[in-house]
Amino acid sequence: MEEFRERVLGMFERMKKDTLDLHELFEAGGNDPEERLEVFYVVEGLVEEGLLEERGQDFYALTEEGKVAARDLKSKES
């Protein structure tokens, strides 16, 4: 689960976008339907944690807290 959490948070930086739709976020799970389902659960969890906010029409954006978490991941990878 942690791996998918990091993948989803990292998607915003890799794609250089402030807002991503669910289909773009599914790319964190590759082509495996079960992994894509896991991504869905992670996205919902990140919304509940306050790291992502729903923007309607299946779009999601990092909150300020989410941006910090994504930056922390990026610096951890470096």
N, C-alpha and C positions, 0 to 999 in steps of 0.2 A: 504494500500500500504506500509506503514512504517513497518508493521509487517512482510511482505514478504521480504522487504529490509533487515531487521535484520536477518531473517531466512537464506537468501542467503549468507550474509556476514559471518554468524556464521557457515555455512556448512564447510568452509575450516578448521576452528579450530576443530570442532567436528570430522571431518574425518581425521584430521592431514595430510592434503595433500596441496601442493602448487598449484596444478592444478586439476581442476575438469571438467568433461564433462557435457554437458547440461542435460543428463539423470540423473546424480547424483544430479545436482542442482534441478531438478524437484521434488526430494524427499522433498524439502522444502514446496511443495504444497500438499504432501500426494497423495492420489489416486483420488482426485477430479479433473476432467478435467478442470474446470473453474479456480481452484486455480493453476493448473500447467500452464495455459495460463497466469495467473497473474505473476507467477514466470518468465516466458519468458519475459514479458514486463519489469519486474524489472531488470533482467539481462541486457537487452538492455539499460535501463536507467543508470545502474551502469557503463556500458562501456562508454556511452556518458559523464558521470560525471568524468571519469578517475579513477574510483575505481577498475574496472576490465579491463583486456585486453584480447582480443581474441588471442588464440594461434593456431587457425586452427583446422579443423576436429571437430568442436563443443566443443573445450576445452577452458576453461577460467582460468585466474590466477589473484590473487590480485596484484594490483600495489603497490608501496610503500605507496601511499596515502590510498589505500584500506586496507593494513595491519594495518595502524594506526586506521582506522575506525573500523576494526574488533577487535582490541585490546581494543579500547574504549568501544565497546559493551560488551566484556567479563568482563571488570572491572566494568561496570554498573550492570551486572548480579550478580556479587559477593557480 
